[in-house]
């Protein structure tokens, strides 16, 4: 990754995001899923083990995805492609990320999901963690920076309405999508 340099644009963006965060934390009846997703994102950033980090970043995305209980794995992979490019490689990556999350959730080794030597599995696990980290950060930031998206994630009812849209309409509302294959 290129080094992060702070300039006026970055300071203005941080100020704007801080104002949005202040707003959503003041109105406690609204944006409850978004707040829980942000807490998971922040917690994931503090975790030291990549499996625990990945688990929290998936939870952050689930705040946006709002999967139905019993269909969460497939809905995670399908709905996350609203935020990431929709390819078979992306779908397989998202399913693998979700499977790693499930191993961590149930106190198993996250390496059990992956193939190869210990070193190869660890390297791939770290990459999957970076991918879901970038995806969750970019998706949550996009919601905070777009008034239209922020309105959608204001309540469970409006989130449900968003996910009831046909895929092409949802993607049009969302805008540009991230290419997970380019994240190493």
N, C-alpha and C positions, 0 to 999 in steps of 0.2 A: 504494500500500500504506500502511496506517496505520503510524505510527511504532512501533517496537519498544520497549516499556518493560519494564525488568527489575524484577521483584518477587520475593517469596518463592517463589511457585509456579514461576517460571522458573528460579530457582536450584536448587530441589529437583529439577526435571525434568533440568536439566543434570547435577546430581550423579548422578542415577539412570542417565542415559545414559552418563556417564563410567564408572560401575561396570560396566555391561553391556559397554562397549567393552574395558575392562580384562579382563573375563572371556573374551571371544571371542579376544582377542589372546594370552592365556595358554595356551589349549588349542589348540596349533598344528595338531593333527590334525583338528580340527572347524572348521566355519564358514569354510572356505577361500574359497568363492565370495563369501560375505558380506564378508569382509575385502577381496577384490579389488574388489568393488563400492564399498565405502567409500573405498578408495584412488582409484578413478576419480572418485567424487563430490568428494573433496577436491582432486584435481588439476584437475577442471573448474572449481572455485571459484577457482582461481589463474590460469586462462587469461585472456588479455586479449581475444582475438578471439572474437566470438560463435560462429563456426563450430567453433572448437576447443573452446569450452566445451560446445556442444551435443553434439559427438562424445563427450566424456567423460561427460556426463550420460546419454547413451544407453547407454554401456558400463556405467555404474552400474546402470541398470535391467536390462540383459542379465544381470548377475550374479544377479538375482532371477528373471528370465524363463527363463533357461537354454534359449535357442532351439537347435533342431537345425540343424546345418550344412546349408545348402542350402534351408532353409525359414525362415531367420531373419527376413526382412522381414515376411512374413505372420504368423508366430508373434509377432513383436514387437507388431504392431498388435492381434492378437487377445488375447494374454496380458496386455498392458498394460491392457486394459479390465477386468481383475480389479481394478486399482488406480484406474482412472478410469472415469467413467460410460460405459456402452456405448451409443453412438449412432453413426449414420453420420458425423456431423461429427467425433466423437472419432476414429473409425477413419481418416478421411481425414487428420486432423491428425497422427496417429501415423505413418501411412504417409509423409507428407511429412517429418516429423521424421527418420524412418529414411532416407529418400532423401537428405536433407541430410547426415546422418551418413556415408552411403556416399560422397558427393562428397568430403567432407573426408578420409575414410579413404584415398581414392585420389588425393589431392592435386589435386583439381579445385576450382573455386570453388563454395562453397555456394549462391551466387546462381543458379547454372545450373538449379536445381530449381524456382525460383520465377518467377512471371509478374509483369509490370508494369514500371514504370520502375525505374531503379536504386534510387531512394529508396524506392519502394513495396516492392521486394524486400528491401531492407535492413531496413526497418521490420518486415516480416513475419518475416524471419529472426531478428530480435531477440526478437520475440514468441514464436516457436517455441522459442527458447532458454530464455526465462523459463518457458514451459509445462513443458518437460522438466526444467528445474531444479527447479521446485516438485514435480513428480511424483516425480522420483527421491529428493529429500529426504524427502518425506512417506512414500513407500513404505519406504525404508530405516529411517526413524525408527519407523514402525509396527512393522516387524519387531523392532527393538531393544526397543520398549516392550511387546510382547506375548510372554509366555512361550510361548504356543502357537505363534505364528509363528516365534519364535526357534528353537524345537525343529524346525520344518519345515526351516528353512534351515541346519541343523546339518551335513547331509551331502548329497551328490549323490543318494543313493538316496531320502531323504525329500523332496527337492525334486522328483524325478521322480514320486514318488507324488502329491504335491500337484497337479502339472500333468496327471496322468492322471484326476483327478476331473472329473466333469461341470461345466460352467461354473457352473450355479446353486449347486452345492455349494461350489465354490471361492470364489465371491463371498460366500456365507454365512460361510465360515471367515474371509475377509478382513475383512468389515464394510463400513462406509461408504466410498464411492468419491469421488474428487475430480472436480469438473467443470472440465475443461480450458477450456471456452468462457468461463469467468469469469476466466481469467488473462490479463491484458493486460500 
